[in-house]
């Protein structure tokens, strides 16, 4: 096919590509932006349709995924920026586009958020937003630490205290004069916030001389109480004693000194500390007697512990072989020491340090406390003869009578707790004076003879018949009830 000369010139001088021109650049970019928007709108219509096919873009990524949406948004933003100013932002946009994952990678950005891979089936963007069962992974943002901290040094005293009350960390080192520091303390006291008061007191403790601090705290009783409590909680005994000595609180100073014995581990060292440091302290008369008793008790415990430890090791005493000791006697309270003495030294004479009678007389133990302690100890050993001797008394005519200063109902409870036999329990249940309490205890601890005799004495036929249904058939108790009910000499009330 032959061509004319004019056709050949048109062929060689014509092209489908336009030459570069600065004037035409804006129109070209705008047209590309419009075409991109039209493409997005057409793809959105396709995504909204319920079709089983998978829609992908030219790079192979599914249309409607998160990564596709991000790239489209970035492309639109880049086009708008280039329209406004082409030269300065072109290189920056190209650099930012390299941040997004390339379609050739095995994991897209959407897979980071939803746990998908490109080989798996994906949903559209609208389906992903409506899917409530899918687990979305997103980074958890923490609050910056700087939110609770103020670095500005321009806050006034009042504003600093208010910020401290709200939990802000405000530096107090910029308040250097004594006037400013005392102003801080006064403002903290006005707010009635113990945490703020304590924080200011710690600052004053670090920055002020002790004498100056004590002098100012003496004029501020609320702050003084907070400071004393703080020192006790932090176990700063020396500073606390200096403060109490400055305030001339002699009794509190003595008690503070007395508490130091708790930090001494050895029994001999603690005894010597009590003797040399505490007995001469200016206590009140009542407290002075307690400290003296403490020293006397510890001294006896050391002696008894050494002796009993030797007897237990050599096996000379049968009591220690039959009932081995479970703990040391040292540092035990007075009631525990008395219980120990009633277990291992109950029969000793009053002249020995370990005798229960000697302990009762030396430390003036009340009768009720002694009876309860001795009863629990002897009942634990099942020494019923000693239990009976505790409550047996003689009058001036020589007649014996049982008396319990703690009430026989308490005696029955302690005996039952130590697994006393029914015969022993019945003996003391009978001694309960109140009739209803006697019946209640007899029913509770299955002392049937006591209950039957009580109903007989009350001449209550109906209650006796009701109680007959509670005992076992053909038992001695049922036979006893039948004999009482058949006795024609008893005049029943009902």
Secondary structure as GFF3:
##gff-version 3
##sequence-region A 1 494
A	DSSP	alpha_helix	5	13	.	.	.	ID=ss1
A	DSSP	alpha_helix	22	48	.	.	.	ID=ss2
A	DSSP	alpha_helix	66	84	.	.	.	ID=ss3
A	DSSP	alpha_helix	86	97	.	.	.	ID=ss4
A	DSSP	alpha_helix	109	114	.	.	.	ID=ss5
A	DSSP	alpha_helix	125	130	.	.	.	ID=ss6
A	DSSP	three_ten_helix	145	148	.	.	.	ID=ss7
A	DSSP	beta_strand	149	150	.	.	.	ID=ss8
A	DSSP	alpha_helix	157	165	.	.	.	ID=ss9
A	DSSP	beta_strand	169	170	.	.	.	ID=ss10
A	DSSP	alpha_helix	178	191	.	.	.	ID=ss11
A	DSSP	alpha_helix	194	207	.	.	.	ID=ss12
A	DSSP	alpha_helix	210	218	.	.	.	ID=ss13
A	DSSP	alpha_helix	221	233	.	.	.	ID=ss14
A	DSSP	alpha_helix	237	247	.	.	.	ID=ss15
A	DSSP	alpha_helix	250	258	.	.	.	ID=ss16
A	DSSP	three_ten_helix	259	263	.	.	.	ID=ss17
A	DSSP	alpha_helix	267	273	.	.	.	ID=ss18
A	DSSP	pi_helix	274	278	.	.	.	ID=ss19
A	DSSP	alpha_helix	285	314	.	.	.	ID=ss20
A	DSSP	alpha_helix	318	322	.	.	.	ID=ss21
A	DSSP	alpha_helix	334	344	.	.	.	ID=ss22
A	DSSP	alpha_helix	356	362	.	.	.	ID=ss23
A	DSSP	alpha_helix	367	380	.	.	.	ID=ss24
A	DSSP	alpha_helix	384	391	.	.	.	ID=ss25
A	DSSP	beta_strand	392	394	.	.	.	ID=ss26
A	DSSP	beta_strand	400	402	.	.	.	ID=ss27
A	DSSP	alpha_helix	408	417	.	.	.	ID=ss28
A	DSSP	alpha_helix	422	429	.	.	.	ID=ss29
A	DSSP	alpha_helix	435	444	.	.	.	ID=ss30
A	DSSP	alpha_helix	448	458	.	.	.	ID=ss31
A	DSSP	alpha_helix	461	468	.	.	.	ID=ss32
A	DSSP	alpha_helix	476	485	.	.	.	ID=ss33
###
